[in-house]
Amino acid sequence: MQTQAVAEQFTKFYYDTFDRNRTDLASLYRDPSMLTFEGVQTQGVNSIVEKLVSLPFQKVAHRISTVDAQPSNPNNQSIVVTVTGQLLIDDETNPQMFTQTFNLIADGGSFWVYNDIFRLNYA
Amino acid sequence: MQTQAVAEQFTKFYYDTFDRNRTDLASLYRDPSMLTFEGVQTQGVNSIVEKLVSLPFQKVAHRISTVDAQPSNPNNQSIVVTVTGQLLIDDETNPQMFTQTFNLIADGGSFWVYNDIFRLNYA
């Protein structure tokens, strides 16, 4: 599958899962996975899911604005993806802008998240 | 050198060079390098520098807000960096927010840019 198509399919699945049930994101991370969330670093599937589940909101909705992807090594075994979008938390009506970067590693027909960097964009 | 220190040093050098003389960025790219600039893809040092030099402004100043970095492979031979910041173009006084992701490859004591994804963030 083409890089951009993989990135878009992954991104849709990731945010659908995040917005429905964050614990289900565990299937996308492994022990070497790294997450830097608003500057705080976490490593490993358990720590990452614990961090994501602990975020202090009940409801969240991600709206994707852009998805850009490139192969991140010459063997087409990994893909770097940068997403920009908007985040609606709980009953707020003003979305917050965010940026998220993933580095995805191919394993058979699927991909897992090696790198994950999340930032809110403040004007 | 530590991942975060490399990322900050690279980022400072990149934007200082960009804002002073974009053609000097040629030293940071190679033929396999990829740039996706506002969704437009380019590959190779010559095409990338041509794209950057052709951007329609005379003066530009990047202000860095955040720099997040992680090793992007298990051998510490590459680093993924996501930068958020503000961009001041020509004589405008309202900065535009931007996001840029680099994947840097180690070569001896220095790093070159394998992946480069740039996006303006629109509210």
Boltz contact constraints between the chains, C-beta under 6 A:
constraints:
  - contact:
      token1: [A, 34]
      token2: [B, 70]
      max_distance: 6.0
  - contact:
      token1: [A, 36]
      token2: [B, 68]
      max_distance: 6.0
  - contact:
      token1: [A, 66]
      token2: [B, 119]
      max_distance: 6.0
  - contact:
      token1: [A, 68]
      token2: [B, 36]
      max_distance: 6.0
  - contact:
      token1: [A, 68]
      token2: [B, 117]
      max_distance: 6.0
  - contact:
      token1: [A, 70]
      token2: [B, 34]
      max_distance: 6.0
  - contact:
      token1: [A, 70]
      token2: [B, 115]
      max_distance: 6.0
  - contact:
      token1: [A, 72]
      token2: [B, 103]
      max_distance: 6.0
  - contact:
      token1: [A, 72]
      token2: [B, 115]
      max_distance: 6.0
  - contact:
      token1: [A, 80]
      token2: [B, 103]
      max_distance: 6.0
  - contact:
      token1: [A, 80]
      token2: [B, 115]
      max_distance: 6.0
  - contact:
      token1: [A, 82]
      token2: [B, 101]
      max_distance: 6.0
  - contact:
      token1: [A, 82]
      token2: [B, 117]
      max_distance: 6.0
  - contact:
      token1: [A, 84]
      token2: [B, 99]
      max_distance: 6.0
  - contact:
      token1: [A, 84]
      token2: [B, 119]
      max_distance: 6.0
  - contact:
      token1: [A, 84]
      token2: [B, 121]
      max_distance: 6.0
  - contact:
      token1: [A, 97]
      token2: [B, 121]
      max_distance: 6.0
  - contact:
      token1: [A, 99]
      token2: [B, 84]
      max_distance: 6.0
  - contact:
      token1: [A, 99]
      token2: [B, 99]
      max_distance: 6.0
  - contact:
      token1: [A, 101]
      token2: [B, 82]
      max_distance: 6.0
  - contact:
      token1: [A, 101]
      token2: [B, 101]
      max_distance: 6.0
  - contact:
      token1: [A, 103]
      token2: [B, 72]
      max_distance: 6.0
  - contact:
      token1: [A, 103]
      token2: [B, 80]
      max_distance: 6.0
  - contact:
      token1: [A, 115]
      token2: [B, 70]
      max_distance: 6.0
  - contact:
      token1: [A, 115]
      token2: [B, 72]
      max_distance: 6.0
  - contact:
      token1: [A, 115]
      token2: [B, 80]
      max_distance: 6.0
  - contact:
      token1: [A, 117]
      token2: [B, 68]
      max_distance: 6.0
  - contact:
      token1: [A, 117]
      token2: [B, 82]
      max_distance: 6.0
  - contact:
      token1: [A, 119]
      token2: [B, 66]
      max_distance: 6.0
  - contact:
      token1: [A, 119]
      token2: [B, 84]
      max_distance: 6.0
  - contact:
      token1: [A, 121]
      token2: [B, 84]
      max_distance: 6.0
  - contact:
      token1: [A, 121]
      token2: [B, 97]
      max_distance: 6.0
  - contact:
      token1: [A, 121]
      token2: [B, 121]
      max_distance: 6.0
